[in-house]
Amino acid sequence: MKWHRPPIVLSLLMALGAAAAVTPATAAPQAATSVVDALDRAAHPLRTVEPDGDTTDLRVLDRMIGGARVVGLGEATHGSHDFFALKDRVLRHLVEEKGFRTFALEAPWSTGLRLDDYVVHGKGDPRRIMSEEFQGDYKWWNNTDYLHLVEWMRAYNVHHPDDPVRFLGDDVAWTGPEIYDEVTGHVARTHPELSARFAALYRGLQPTVATGKYMEQYMNKPSAERKKMAERTGEALELLKQQSPGANRAAYDRAVQSATAIDRTARQYAFDFDGPARLAEAMRYRDSVMAANVVRWEKHTGSRVLLSAHDNHVGYVPDDSANYPKVQGAFLRDSMGSGYVSVGLTFDRGSFNATGTDGAIHRWTLGPAGPGTNERILDRVRYRDFAVDLRTVGSPARAWLTRPRPTRTIGTLYPDGPYDIALARTHDVLIHLHRVVAGRLRDR
């Protein structure tokens, strides 16, 4: 999720306060009309966001993403049904028509493995997995739309067992206990003389409580203790890498990747969060790791990936550079070039779930976007919902799209934003929705 108010630094950011709201600059009516005319010529209508039925209207999206290996599909809130449902619809289309075989989500690596076991092998109950894994600020993913998406992936794989769709978690705030067992079990089988050392290095780290409670407890540890924990996970990783892979290279690689996931979680928590500059370092690290996980997966599996994340992560330019100096989309572009395409989402009005300043989850409703905002102009385009390739829009809209102006981009807390965003500098493709409605959270 967009950790504009991340779970590991939530209290700090609340103390620092939200970024200052921007003041919209109203465009002249004639200039705005000509921009809308140019967008009218470039826009392609979307039939629906719902995943069932004909997807002929999405073929234009096929042309826009071309041969990209990874496509980042954003969201302007973490709590709107329409964004989640559209991702389900786009995933089904790209799987069935374009050969995509992975859905990647802003969820921990170990969570992704549990859901991957379900969609590929039918192991476990997705409802239980989601309830156990999607806690804390991951709770936004525990919704009915993502449950339907996961169940569709499983149904697809039942009929295509030799060419399955996979689930990837690319985030770092949690590493489940089974990942520690993967490492220590491998060491016990291949290098039993090192078992005691690994047990000592991982002491106090393997989770014994629920996901949300573990993350809260970890963050509440003194900074010096968190740094020592990261030193120990780093030592364990390096020690494992020094060992011979032996006869079973695949098992060794799995153990190294598991140790890497453990170390990355510890290093995320090892940052100091006592000021904006150090917070920015932590957020840059997180986005770099999320990108690295996606790149590794694409290379390892050869699978084309639909990456789901907040607009602020899939894009190239952060909406809040003070807290996000470099985001996942920028790292992916550095690694993959044209092999990565960013698709941003905007909306004019509607509702979403987010946590208020009182710490409780609320359903928030916003009216039409105000004058001078990106959404105000986008919603004047002749189609209610549409997609547009920002790289090929004609004048004068092209210049308009390269200038920053207020845009709704809402993270886990609200109020949040708006932020000055230049759409064409931030994304390759844009999908605009006229209205969104709040998603349905499970277990609530």
C-alpha positions in Angstrom: 0.0 0.0 0.0 1.0 3.6 -0.2 2.7 3.9 3.2 2.3 7.6 3.1 1.3 6.8 6.7 3.1 3.4 6.9 2.4 1.0 9.8 6.1 1.1 10.9 6.2 4.9 11.1 2.5 5.8 11.6 2.9 7.6 14.9 5.9 9.6 13.6 4.1 10.8 10.5 1.0 11.7 12.4 3.2 13.8 14.6 4.9 15.4 11.6 1.5 16.1 10.0 0.2 15.7 6.5 1.9 17.4 3.6 0.7 20.8 2.9 -2.3 21.0 0.6 -1.7 22.6 -2.8 -3.5 25.6 -4.1 -5.2 24.9 -7.4 -4.7 27.2 -10.3 -7.7 27.6 -12.5 -7.2 27.3 -16.2 -8.8 29.7 -18.7 -12.1 28.3 -20.0 -11.0 28.4 -23.6 -7.7 26.7 -22.9 -9.4 24.0 -20.8 -11.9 23.3 -23.6 -9.1 22.8 -26.2 -7.3 20.4 -23.7 -10.5 18.5 -23.3 -11.0 18.3 -27.1 -7.5 16.8 -27.5 -8.2 14.3 -24.7 -11.5 13.4 -26.4 -9.6 12.4 -29.5 -7.1 10.3 -27.5 -9.4 8.6 -25.0 -10.8 5.1 -25.3 -14.0 4.2 -23.4 -14.1 1.4 -20.8 -17.3 -0.6 -20.7 -17.1 -1.5 -17.0 -14.7 -2.1 -14.1 -16.4 -5.4 -13.2 -14.5 -8.5 -14.1 -17.2 -10.6 -15.8 -18.1 -10.4 -19.4 -16.6 -9.2 -22.6 -13.2 -7.5 -22.5 -13.1 -6.2 -26.1 -12.8 -2.7 -24.8 -9.5 -3.7 -23.0 -7.8 -4.5 -26.3 -6.7 -0.9 -26.6 -4.9 -1.4 -23.3 -3.0 -4.3 -25.0 -1.7 -1.9 -27.6 -0.7 0.7 -24.9 1.4 -1.8 -22.8 2.9 -3.5 -25.9 5.5 -6.0 -25.1 6.1 -4.8 -21.5 7.2 -7.6 -19.2 5.8 -5.9 -16.1 2.8 -3.6 -16.0 2.2 -1.5 -12.9 -1.5 -0.8 -12.4 -2.1 1.8 -9.7 -5.0 3.0 -7.5 -5.8 6.5 -6.2 -7.1 5.1 -2.9 -6.5 1.9 -1.0 -10.1 1.5 -0.2 -12.3 1.7 -3.4 -14.1 -1.3 -4.9 -13.7 0.0 -8.5 -9.9 0.0 -8.4 -9.8 -3.5 -7.0 -12.5 -4.8 -9.4 -10.7 -3.2 -12.4 -7.5 -5.0 -11.4 -9.3 -8.3 -11.4 -10.8 -7.6 -14.8 -7.5 -6.5 -16.3 -5.7 -9.5 -14.8 -8.2 -11.9 -16.3 -7.9 -10.2 -19.7 -4.1 -10.2 -19.7 -3.9 -13.8 -18.6 -6.3 -15.0 -21.2 -5.3 -12.8 -24.1 -1.7 -11.7 -23.5 0.0 -14.5 -21.7 0.5 -12.8 -18.3 1.1 -15.3 -15.6 1.7 -13.4 -12.3 -0.3 -11.0 -10.2 2.0 -9.1 -7.8 0.6 -7.2 -4.8 2.0 -4.8 -2.2 2.0 -7.7 0.3 4.8 -9.4 2.2 6.9 -12.0 0.3 5.8 -14.8 2.7 2.1 -13.8 2.3 2.5 -14.1 -1.5 4.0 -17.6 -1.1 1.0 -18.7 1.0 -1.5 -17.3 -1.6 0.6 -18.8 -4.4 0.4 -22.2 -2.8 -3.4 -21.8 -2.8 -3.8 -20.6 -6.4 -1.4 -23.1 -7.8 -1.9 -26.2 -5.6 -5.2 -25.5 -3.8 -3.4 -25.6 -0.4 -5.2 -23.8 2.4 -8.3 -21.6 2.6 -7.9 -18.2 1.0 -10.3 -16.6 3.5 -8.2 -17.8 6.4 -4.9 -16.9 4.7 -6.2 -13.4 4.0 -7.5 -12.9 7.5 -4.2 -14.1 9.0 -1.9 -12.2 6.7 -3.7 -9.0 5.8 -3.5 -7.3 9.2 -2.2 -3.9 10.3 -1.9 -1.6 7.3 -2.2 -4.7 5.0 -5.9 -5.0 6.2 -7.0 -3.0 3.1 -6.2 -6.1 1.0 -8.6 -8.3 3.0 -11.5 -7.3 0.9 -14.1 -9.2 -1.1 -12.8 -8.1 -4.5 -9.3 -9.5 -3.9 -10.9 -12.7 -2.5 -12.8 -13.0 -5.8 -9.5 -12.4 -7.7 -7.7 -15.1 -5.8 -10.5 -17.5 -6.3 -10.6 -16.8 -10.0 -6.8 -17.5 -10.2 -7.4 -20.9 -8.5 -10.2 -21.8 -10.8 -8.1 -20.9 -13.9 -5.3 -23.1 -12.6 -7.6 -26.0 -12.1 -8.2 -25.9 -15.8 -4.6 -25.0 -16.8 -2.4 -27.0 -14.3 0.5 -27.0 -16.7 0.5 -23.3 -17.2 -0.6 -21.7 -13.9 -1.1 -18.1 -12.9 1.1 -17.2 -9.9 0.7 -14.9 -6.9 3.7 -12.7 -5.8 4.0 -10.6 -2.7 6.8 -8.0 -3.1 6.7 -6.1 0.2 8.9 -6.3 3.4 7.1 -5.4 6.6 6.4 -9.0 7.6 8.1 -12.4 7.1 6.1 -15.3 8.3 7.4 -18.1 10.7 7.4 -20.7 7.9 10.2 -18.7 6.1 12.4 -19.1 9.1 11.6 -22.8 9.1 12.6 -22.9 5.5 16.1 -21.6 6.3 16.7 -23.5 9.5 15.3 -26.7 8.0 17.6 -26.4 5.0 20.6 -25.8 7.3 19.7 -28.8 9.5 19.6 -31.1 6.4 22.7 -29.9 4.7 24.9 -28.3 7.3 23.8 -29.5 10.7 26.9 -28.2 12.4 25.6 -24.7 11.7 22.1 -25.3 13.2 23.0 -23.9 16.6 24.5 -20.8 15.1 21.4 -20.0 12.9 19.2 -20.6 16.0 21.2 -18.0 17.9 21.1 -15.5 15.0 17.3 -15.8 14.6 16.5 -15.9 18.3 13.6 -13.6 19.1 12.9 -12.9 15.4 10.6 -15.7 14.3 7.0 -14.6 14.8 5.0 -16.3 17.5 2.1 -13.8 17.5 -0.4 -12.6 14.9 0.9 -10.5 11.9 -0.5 -7.2 13.1 0.7 -7.6 16.6 4.2 -8.7 15.5 4.7 -5.6 13.3 3.5 -3.4 16.1 5.8 -5.0 18.7 8.8 -5.0 16.3 8.4 -1.2 15.7 8.1 -0.5 19.4 11.5 -2.1 20.2 14.3 0.4 20.9 16.2 1.5 17.8 19.5 -0.1 19.0 17.8 -3.5 19.4 16.3 -3.3 15.9 19.7 -2.5 14.5 21.2 -5.5 16.3 18.5 -7.7 14.9 19.3 -6.6 11.4 23.0 -7.3 12.0 22.1 -10.8 13.0 19.8 -11.5 10.0 22.5 -10.1 7.7 25.1 -12.4 9.3 22.8 -15.4 8.8 22.3 -14.5 5.1 26.0 -14.2 4.5 26.8 -17.4 6.3 24.2 -19.3 4.2 25.6 -17.8 1.0 29.1 -19.0 1.9 27.9 -22.7 2.0 28.1 -24.9 -1.1 24.7 -25.4 -2.8 25.2 -29.1 -2.9 23.3 -31.5 -5.0 19.9 -29.7 -4.7 20.5 -26.3 -6.1 16.8 -25.4 -6.1 16.5 -26.1 -2.4 19.6 -24.0 -1.7 18.2 -21.1 -3.8 14.9 -21.2 -1.9 16.7 -21.1 1.4 18.8 -18.1 0.3 15.8 -16.3 -0.9 14.0 -17.0 2.4 17.0 -15.7 4.3 17.0 -12.6 2.1 13.4 -12.0 2.9 14.1 -12.2 6.6 17.0 -9.9 6.3 15.1 -7.3 4.3 12.3 -7.2 6.9 14.9 -6.7 9.6 16.6 -3.9 7.7 13.4 -2.1 7.0 12.7 -2.0 10.7 16.3 -1.0 11.5 16.0 2.5 10.1 15.7 5.3 12.5 12.4 7.2 12.2 13.2 10.3 14.3 12.9 12.8 11.4 11.8 13.3 7.8 15.2 12.7 6.3 15.6 9.2 7.9 12.0 8.4 7.1 12.7 9.1 3.5 15.7 6.7 3.6 13.4 4.0 4.9 10.8 4.6 2.2 13.4 4.6 -0.5 14.7 1.3 0.7 11.3 -0.2 0.8 10.5 0.8 -2.8 13.9 -0.4 -4.0 13.2 -3.8 -2.4 9.7 -4.1 -3.8 11.1 -3.4 -7.3 14.0 -5.9 -6.8 11.5 -8.6 -5.8 9.5 -8.0 -8.9 12.6 -8.0 -11.2 13.9 -11.2 -9.6 10.5 -12.9 -10.0 10.2 -11.9 -13.7 13.7 -13.2 -14.5 13.3 -16.4 -12.4 9.9 -17.4 -13.7 9.9 -15.8 -17.2 6.4 -14.6 -16.4 4.8 -11.4 -17.5 3.6 -9.6 -14.4 0.7 -7.4 -13.5 1.9 -5.3 -10.5 -0.8 -3.9 -8.2 0.2 -0.9 -6.0 -0.7 2.6 -5.2 -0.3 5.2 -8.0 2.6 6.6 -5.9 4.5 3.3 -6.2 3.8 2.3 -9.8 4.6 5.8 -11.1 8.0 7.3 -11.9 7.7 10.6 -9.9 6.7 10.5 -6.3 3.7 12.6 -5.1 5.6 13.5 -2.0 9.4 13.6 -2.7 10.2 14.7 0.9 9.0 11.3 2.2 9.4 9.3 -1.0 12.7 10.3 -2.8 12.4 7.4 -5.3 9.6 5.1 -5.9 9.1 1.5 -7.1 8.2 2.5 -10.7 11.4 4.5 -11.1 13.5 1.6 -9.8 11.6 -0.7 -12.3 12.3 1.6 -15.2 16.0 1.8 -14.3 16.1 -2.0 -14.3 13.8 -2.8 -17.2 13.6 0.2 -19.4 10.7 -0.1 -21.8 10.0 -3.5 -20.3 8.1 -1.7 -17.6 4.9 0.3 -18.2 3.1 2.4 -15.6 -0.7 2.7 -15.6 -2.1 5.3 -13.2 -5.7 5.7 -12.0 -7.7 8.8 -11.2 -11.3 9.4 -10.1 -13.6 12.4 -10.0 -15.8 11.6 -7.0 -17.0 8.8 -4.8 -16.1 6.9 -1.6 -13.3 4.9 -0.1 -12.2 3.3 3.2 -9.3 4.9 5.2 -8.2 5.4 8.7 -9.1 8.8 10.3 -7.1 10.9 12.7 -9.0 9.1 15.5 -7.4 5.8 14.5 -10.7 4.3 13.4 -11.6 3.1 9.9 -14.2 5.3 8.1 -16.0 5.4 4.8 -15.1 8.7 3.3 -17.1 10.4 0.4 -15.7 13.1 -1.8 -17.7 15.2 -4.2 -16.6 16.4 -7.7 -13.0 17.5 -8.0 -12.5 21.2 -7.7 -11.3 23.8 -10.2 -7.7 23.6 -11.2 -7.3 19.9 -10.5 -6.3 17.2 -13.0 -9.6 15.4 -12.3 -11.7 18.4 -13.1 -10.5 18.4 -16.7 -10.3 14.6 -17.0 -14.0 14.3 -16.0 -15.0 16.6 -18.8 -13.9 14.0 -21.4 -16.8 12.6 -23.3 -16.5 9.1 -21.9 -17.6 8.3 -18.3 -14.6 5.9 -17.8 -11.7 5.8 -20.2 -8.1 4.9 -20.9 -5.6 7.2 -22.6 -2.0 6.7 -23.6 -0.2 9.8 -22.1 2.8 9.3 -24.4 0.8 9.9 -27.6 -1.8 12.6 -26.7 -1.8 15.5 -29.1 -1.5 19.2 -28.4 -2.4 21.1 -26.3 -3.2 18.3 -23.9 0.3 17.0 -24.1 1.8 20.1 -22.6 -1.1 20.3 -20.0 -0.3 16.7 -18.9 3.3 17.5 -18.3 2.6 20.3 -15.7 1.9 19.4 -12.1 -1.4 20.3 -10.6 -3.5 19.1 -7.6 -4.5 15.5 -7.8 -6.2 13.1 -5.4 -3.8 10.4 -4.2 -4.9 8.9 -0.9 -3.0 6.4 1.2 -4.0 4.5 4.4 -5.0 7.7 6.3 -7.3 10.5 5.5 -7.2 13.5 5.2 -4.3 13.1 2.7 -3.4 15.4 -0.1 -4.1 16.5 -2.7 -0.6 16.6 -4.2 0.8 18.3 -7.3 1.3 15.7 -9.9 2.3 16.0 -13.6 0.4 13.0 -15.0 2.5 12.5 -18.2 5.8 12.6 -16.2 4.4 10.1 -13.7 2.7 7.4 -15.8 2.7 6.1 -19.3 -1.0 5.3 -19.4 -3.9 6.7 -17.4 -7.3 5.2 -16.6 -9.9 7.7 -15.3 -13.1 6.7 -13.5 -16.0 9.1 -13.0 -17.2 7.6 -9.7 -15.9 5.0 -7.3 -17.5 3.4 -4.3 -15.8 2.1 -1.1 -14.7 -1.6 -1.1 -16.1 -4.2 1.3 -13.6 -5.2 3.9 -13.8 -8.7 5.2 -13.8 -9.5 8.9 -15.4 -6.1 9.6 
